[in-house]
Amino acid sequence: MTAAAVEILLVEDNPADVRLTREALREGAGGLRHRLHVVEDGVQALAFLRREAGYWEVPRPDLILLDLNLPRKDGREVLQEIKADPELRSIPVVVLTTSRSEEDVLRSYQLHANCYVTKPVDLDQFLEVVRRIEAFWLGVARLPSP
Amino acid sequence: MAQGPASRQETRAPEPAALEDVQRLAPVLDILPDAILIARADGCIVLANQRAEALFGYPPGGLLGHSVEELVPARYRQAHVAHRAGYHRRPQVRLMGERRELWALRADGSEFPAEISLSPLEGGRLVVSAVRDVSERRRIQEALERRTQELARSNAELEQFAYVASHDLQEPLRMVASYAQLLERRYGERLDEDAREFIRYMVEGARRMRDLINDLLDYSRVGRRGRPFARVALDRVLEEVLAALEPAVTETGARITWDPLPELWADEAQMRQLFQNLLSNAIKFRGQEPPRVHVGARREGPGWRISVEDNGIGIDPQYAERIFLLFQRLHTQREYPGTGIGLAICKKIVERHGGRIWVDTQRRYGAAFHLVLPERPPEPAEEAVP
């Protein structure tokens, strides 16, 4: 990774959860500069990614953190549309959800999620999870240039 | 009204001698549990046993000379005449009403579902009908179908519940726990000891609820996510479980012994969970002495009896049933932490395998769990429900 800020798109409807992820990223940021963009539902997520109305100026994210249960268009549909879109499918999508359901895990990978992570109830574990996501996807993994 | 005896066509009437032969059978027919009717090709009843008279509500001798069509509800009579004619063209033993609904008519006008078998007599000049009232069977069948539908619905509800528990309940729980922890982390030094204690209770409560939800999910998974049965060597299962329990065994100085264990048809992952739960209980509920646990096995009937005995604190016989219920605990969290799911899961696993599990209430020390598992259980039914 270069010194340029890493753009992360978080698709999450619960403001408390958004704040927690923000805090985790702030605490965990292992020297990486990042910018967190937040949208609250699936429709907004796709509008952001396609730079449609209201999102003309947004950058292309380097990583998407996607919750599954969202208003209007849920995470599974968003995932499906991202992976069906030649312009978007190369962006890694990390499904970050509370669901431990095996159905959700399997379905997410069938829809080509790059990784499925269950959010732990415990704060320390959650911080650790976010730190590792960041370390792996933004530090270890080599991503396509935008 | 029915076509009575007047509509008879006596083209193939039986010989009078043959009829007498048949009538001599009457006392024999009277002891049969089924209603027996003997009719001529034209449908005229020449013999009816007592059961037939009782079933159709006729006085003794009251069916003689009537047409069999009188025993059929008016809406089916036309069709019945045609069937009867068809039968006389190709008389053979057969069963009516097995696949389609057949209704019979009593003297008082009431109807009952019937199963009727037919057999030609005297070269087809006479027909014997055995009539059985299947109301009870029909009622049981309908009750069974209703139950099956209810079961399918409650299974679907359970699935829905499991999902809600795994996601929708965890989410707010996570918020409570995480923010309480964040509060402590960021502001702990500015808070006094009381405030920190309150936060600790919040976090503990949330963690405990998380454990309960996760256990509930595991419990619901025993039925929903079970795998088909395959041949499982319990020896190997036990070795794996012992390996997993190694830290606890070392820490407590436990000594675990076992008989040679059998191979049987089972869900391997669930067998592992079963032994894991029983053995970890045996170690956990220890007394002053280091735990000693023995896993026994012997043939019993068409299956195996497995026992897990320990020298621990034992179980008060009055709780012998209760310990297998969900979230039932006999000790405080401080004495022995846990949610109280382990034995409930054991019971569900054993029952899914067509076996049973119980605790020995006669022992004077320690606890002994016994389970009987069939060598080859029937495939569990719950997965068949869509």
Interface residues (C-beta under 8 A of the other chain):
Chain A: N14 A16 D17 L20 E23 L68 N69 T97 T98 S99 R100 S101 E102 E103 D104 K119 P120 V121 D122 L123 D124 F126
Chain B: A162 Y163 S166 H167 D168 Q170 E171 L173 R174 M175 A177 S178 Y179 Q181 L182 R185 A206 R207 R210 N214 L217 R225
